Amino acid sequence: MTSDEDLVRRCRSGDRGAFELLFTRHRDSVFNIAVSISGSRELAEDITQDAFVRAYLGLSSFRGQAKLSTWLYRIAVNQALRTKSVGSRRAEKEQGMDDLVLSSDSPGPEESAERFEIETRVRRAIAELPPAQRAVIGLRYIEGLDLAEIAEITGSPLGTVKSRIHHALRSMSPALRDLRNE
């Protein structure tokens, strides 16, 4: 598999196919971040597209000091936080968080129904969070990034990231309290 660094070099020398490979490699993660922040599949599609356009246009400024994925995630987070949703916050909560995929195992019907109920409750709890908290929760628990990477992506101090995660989990706790015993 060609490394991201090689693909960036190829992009800089005019190889559009290399950027398509980067897009294919990173689009799902960028999309999941966008969904977790915006709460809307439609907005997330726009955010993902805008983030990759910005990345393509800004590729010459990518210095390689961080991983390309970190740089892309930061663009996506910034784009998602800048994007203003159309409609009320309530409509946003109702429509989009169902598109966030938390897991992809194939359990039996009973376990499937139980998992669906749990995932629905988790999605609703995430949708209730302010965008900055949604961002760190999505990066940490959906994308599996460590705290230092999240700090770099969001441009926030490590303490702020920890605080946002703490406050987000604390806010989500009442809605999910009974799940701890299951």
C-alpha positions as CSV (number, residue, x, y, z in Angstrom):
1,M,0.0,0.0,0.0
2,T,1.3,3.4,-0.9
3,S,1.9,5.7,2.0
4,D,0.1,9.0,2.6
5,E,3.4,10.8,2.3
6,D,4.1,9.2,-1.2
7,L,0.6,10.2,-2.3
8,V,1.1,13.8,-1.1
9,R,4.3,14.0,-3.1
10,R,2.5,12.7,-6.2
11,C,-0.3,15.1,-5.7
12,R,2.1,18.0,-5.4
13,S,3.6,17.0,-8.7
14,G,0.2,17.1,-10.4
15,D,-1.1,13.5,-10.1
16,R,-4.8,13.8,-9.5
17,G,-5.2,10.1,-9.1
18,A,-3.1,10.2,-6.0
19,F,-5.5,12.6,-4.4
20,E,-8.4,10.3,-5.3
21,L,-6.6,7.6,-3.4
22,L,-6.2,9.9,-0.4
23,F,-9.9,10.7,-0.6
24,T,-10.9,7.1,-0.8
25,R,-8.6,6.2,2.1
26,H,-9.8,9.0,4.5
27,R,-13.4,9.9,3.4
28,D,-15.2,7.6,5.9
29,S,-13.3,8.9,8.9
30,V,-13.8,12.5,7.8
31,F,-17.5,11.8,7.2
32,N,-17.9,10.2,10.6
33,I,-16.3,13.2,12.2
34,A,-18.6,15.5,10.3
35,V,-21.7,13.5,11.3
36,S,-20.7,13.4,14.9
37,I,-20.3,17.2,15.0
38,S,-23.1,18.3,12.7
39,G,-25.6,15.6,13.6
40,S,-26.8,15.5,10.0
41,R,-25.9,13.2,7.2
42,E,-26.7,15.8,4.6
43,L,-24.6,18.4,6.3
44,A,-21.8,15.9,6.9
45,E,-21.7,15.1,3.1
46,D,-21.3,18.8,2.4
47,I,-18.7,19.2,5.2
48,T,-16.7,16.2,3.9
49,Q,-16.7,17.5,0.4
50,D,-15.7,21.0,1.5
51,A,-13.0,19.6,3.8
52,F,-11.4,17.7,0.9
53,V,-11.6,20.7,-1.4
54,R,-9.8,22.7,1.2
55,A,-7.3,19.9,1.7
56,Y,-6.6,19.7,-2.1
57,L,-6.2,23.5,-2.4
58,G,-4.0,23.6,0.8
59,L,-1.9,20.6,0.1
60,S,1.1,22.7,-0.8
61,S,1.0,24.1,2.8
62,F,0.9,20.6,4.4
63,R,4.4,20.5,6.0
64,G,4.2,16.8,7.1
65,Q,4.9,17.6,10.8
66,A,1.8,15.7,11.7
67,K,0.2,12.7,10.0
68,L,-1.9,13.5,7.0
69,S,-4.9,12.1,8.7
70,T,-4.5,14.5,11.6
71,W,-4.3,17.4,9.2
72,L,-7.4,16.2,7.3
73,Y,-9.3,15.7,10.6
74,R,-8.5,19.2,11.7
75,I,-9.8,20.6,8.4
76,A,-13.0,18.6,8.8
77,V,-13.5,19.6,12.5
78,N,-12.9,23.3,11.6
79,Q,-15.2,23.1,8.6
80,A,-17.9,21.3,10.7
81,L,-17.7,23.9,13.5
82,R,-17.9,26.7,10.9
83,T,-20.9,25.3,9.1
84,K,-24.2,26.6,10.2
85,S,-27.1,24.2,10.1
86,V,-30.3,25.2,8.4
87,G,-33.3,24.8,10.8
88,S,-33.5,24.5,14.5
89,R,-31.2,22.5,16.8
90,R,-34.1,20.2,17.5
91,A,-34.5,19.3,13.8
92,E,-30.8,18.7,13.7
93,K,-31.0,16.2,16.6
94,E,-34.0,14.4,15.1
95,Q,-32.6,13.8,11.6
96,G,-29.0,13.0,11.5
97,M,-27.4,11.1,14.3
98,D,-29.0,7.8,13.1
99,D,-26.5,7.8,10.3
100,L,-23.5,7.5,12.7
101,V,-22.3,3.9,12.7
102,L,-20.9,2.9,16.0
103,S,-20.2,-0.8,15.2
104,S,-20.5,-3.2,12.4
105,D,-20.6,-6.7,13.9
106,S,-23.4,-9.1,12.7
107,P,-25.1,-10.4,15.9
108,G,-28.2,-12.5,16.1
109,P,-31.7,-10.9,16.0
110,E,-32.2,-10.4,19.8
111,E,-28.7,-9.0,20.3
112,S,-29.2,-6.9,17.1
113,A,-32.4,-5.3,18.6
114,E,-30.7,-4.7,21.9
115,R,-27.6,-3.2,20.2
116,F,-29.9,-1.0,18.0
117,E,-31.7,0.4,21.1
118,I,-28.4,1.1,22.8
119,E,-26.9,2.8,19.8
120,T,-30.0,4.9,19.3
121,R,-29.8,6.1,22.9
122,V,-26.1,6.8,22.5
123,R,-26.7,8.8,19.3
124,R,-29.4,10.8,20.9
125,A,-27.2,11.6,23.9
126,I,-24.3,12.7,21.6
127,A,-26.8,14.8,19.6
128,E,-27.6,16.7,22.7
129,L,-24.0,17.9,23.2
130,P,-22.6,21.2,22.1
131,P,-20.6,20.9,18.8
132,A,-17.2,21.2,20.5
133,Q,-18.0,18.3,22.8
134,R,-19.5,16.3,19.9
135,A,-16.2,16.8,18.1
136,V,-14.0,15.4,20.8
137,I,-16.4,12.5,21.6
138,G,-16.5,11.5,17.9
139,L,-12.7,11.7,17.6
140,R,-12.1,9.8,20.8
141,Y,-14.8,7.1,20.8
142,I,-15.8,6.7,17.1
143,E,-12.4,7.3,15.5
144,G,-10.4,5.9,18.4
145,L,-7.9,8.7,18.5
146,D,-5.7,9.4,21.5
147,L,-6.0,12.7,23.5
148,A,-2.8,14.2,22.0
149,E,-4.1,13.7,18.5
150,I,-7.5,15.2,19.4
151,A,-5.7,18.2,20.8
152,E,-3.7,18.6,17.7
153,I,-6.7,18.2,15.4
154,T,-8.9,20.6,17.3
155,G,-6.2,23.1,18.0
156,S,-7.0,22.9,21.7
157,P,-4.8,22.4,24.7
158,L,-4.7,18.9,26.0
159,G,-6.5,20.0,29.2
160,T,-9.3,21.5,27.2
161,V,-9.8,18.2,25.3
162,K,-9.9,16.3,28.6
163,S,-12.3,18.8,30.0
164,R,-14.6,18.6,27.0
165,I,-14.6,14.8,27.1
166,H,-15.3,14.8,30.8
167,H,-18.2,17.3,30.5
168,A,-19.6,15.5,27.5
169,L,-19.6,12.1,29.3
170,R,-21.0,13.8,32.4
171,S,-23.8,15.3,30.3
172,M,-24.5,12.0,28.6
173,S,-24.5,10.0,31.8
174,P,-28.1,10.6,33.0
175,A,-29.5,9.4,29.6
176,L,-27.3,6.3,29.6
177,R,-27.1,5.5,33.4
178,D,-29.2,2.3,33.2
179,L,-27.0,0.9,30.5
180,R,-24.0,0.5,32.8
181,N,-25.7,-2.4,34.6
182,E,-26.4,-4.3,31.4
